Amino acid sequence: MALTVAYGTQNDWTWLKREIVEAAPSLGIDKVGFTSAEPFTELRHILLEHRAKGYESGFEEPDIEKRVNPELSFKAPQSIVSIAIAYPSKLSNPPRSEPGAYRGIISRSSWGADYHHVLRDRLAKLEGFIAERVADARMESMVDTGVLVDRAVAERSGIGWSGKNCAVITPEWGSWVYLGEMITNIPFPSDTSIMDQCGDCTICIDACPTGALVGPGQLNSSACISFVTQTKEFVKDEYMRKIGNRLYGCDTCQVVCPKNKGKNWTHQPELQPDPEKVKPLLIPLLQLSNKEFKERYGQIAASWRGKKPIQRNAIIALGNFKDRTAVPVISELLREDPRPVIRATAAWALGRIGGQDAKEALHGALQSELDPLVQEELEKANGQLDAEGGGAV
């Protein structure tokens, strides 16, 4: 069925594509690309292999066919519009982390307002822009949690190339971009993909803290620190030590990327960070109520899993800092917190910190703890301190 247009022609949609590209900055969109709605057939094998190797995070759409075939989500699709919005990579006058006042860090992708809301706002503006010109245009926008693979759409749309760190790297903005897309029944002319510009560089792979980048463009999601910090379960010792002071996410593979050197974007007001919020003091984080957590962090993407993962990660960070001033509050969590994962993590942290007060807290908890996971961590922590010469209480 022919589409009804306000002006221009319905046979050649170059005019509307040009208008969208020109209007993008006024809509708050930093880059826009266009591709066909043909299935992403080359992606199917990659996703199946990824699953077979156990590299999925569990956050993905489980139906691989939906991820590769737009027609399963949208009747008679004609094209896909991909957008990118650039976000900042540097803090202005960041607060310092120091003994007795150690701080954690939230990844750059969650520094400003929740990017899901920002992208939906931009895509809604784009939908309105198109609707004013094509009365019966059909559009469905997707942001992160949609069924399509954002990176694959962006790559085929000419937004950027897929780097060895699995991030889409744009020539203009580096990889500091959020991605979203819109399926439509308008047959826009497709853009040309950008040639891979990583060359033989492997800096990101070499720098990955856990070796989760198992090869160029291959990520074992379950080993990625960004994924680990978002889980709600107890974290393995090997990963806790690698987490460092990260509270949410990991930026290492992007920070080291030469294509990101000197790139920092401050033109999107909603995405600018509050330094005290994204590099917060660790001990106060452990004392936040649910209400206080929602009031302070509810507007950023890092809050989507609730306060438990961030508080668990704060305990890990204090353990990695070996902050003895944190022993009283961690000991209180070990004694009184109703969450076994938090108690077990507290036991691990006290074992890392060491000292007589930590030893006494561990010994006391061991007398009354009933949860098997916590008991196991208490035994390990006590054994570690004994081996290091902590002595018996």
Stockholm file with secondary structure:
# STOCKHOLM 1.0

chainA/1-393         MALTVAYGTQNDWTWLKREIVEAAPSLGIDKVGFTSAEPFTELRHILLEHRAKGYESGFEEPDIEKRVNPELSFKAPQSIVSIAIAYPSKLSNPPRSEPGAYRGIISRSSWGADYHHVLRDRLAKLEGFIAERVADARMESMVDTGVLVDRAVAERSGIGWSGKNCAVITPEWGSWVYLGEMITNIPFPSDTSIMDQCGDCTICIDACPTGALVGPGQLNSSACISFVTQTKEFVKDEYMRKIGNRLYGCDTCQVVCPKNKGKNWTHQPELQPDPEKVKPLLIPLLQLSNKEFKERYGQIAASWRGKKPIQRNAIIALGNFKDRTAVPVISELLREDPRPVIRATAAWALGRIGGQDAKEALHGALQSELDPLVQEELEKANGQLDAEGGGAV
#=GR chainA/1-393 SS CCCCBSSSCSSCTHHHHHHHHHHGGGGTCSEEEEEECCCCHHHHHHHHHHHHTTCCCSCSCSCHHHHHCGGGTSSSCCEEEEEEEECCCCCSSCCCCBTTBCBCEECGGGSSSCHHHHHHHHHHHHHHHHHTTBTTCCEEEECSSSSSCHHHHHHHTTSCEECTTSSEEBTTTBTCEEEEEEEESSCCCCCCCCCCCCTTCCHHHHHCTTCCEEETTEECGGGCHHHHTTCCSCCCHHHHHHHTTEEECCCHHHHTCGGGTTCCCCCCGGGCCCHHHHSCBHHHHTTCCHHHHHHHHTTSGGGGGCHHHHHHHHHHHHHHHTCGGGHHHHHHHHHHCSCHHHHHHHHHHHHHHCSHHHHHHHHHHHHHCCCHHHHHHHHHHHHHHHHTTCCCC
#=GC SS_cons         CCCCBSSSCSSCTHHHHHHHHHHGGGGTCSEEEEEECCCCHHHHHHHHHHHHTTCCCSCSCSCHHHHHCGGGTSSSCCEEEEEEEECCCCCSSCCCCBTTBCBCEECGGGSSSCHHHHHHHHHHHHHHHHHTTBTTCCEEEECSSSSSCHHHHHHHTTSCEECTTSSEEBTTTBTCEEEEEEEESSCCCCCCCCCCCCTTCCHHHHHCTTCCEEETTEECGGGCHHHHTTCCSCCCHHHHHHHTTEEECCCHHHHTCGGGTTCCCCCCGGGCCCHHHHSCBHHHHTTCCHHHHHHHHTTSGGGGGCHHHHHHHHHHHHHHHTCGGGHHHHHHHHHHCSCHHHHHHHHHHHHHHCSHHHHHHHHHHHHHCCCHHHHHHHHHHHHHHHHTTCCCC
//
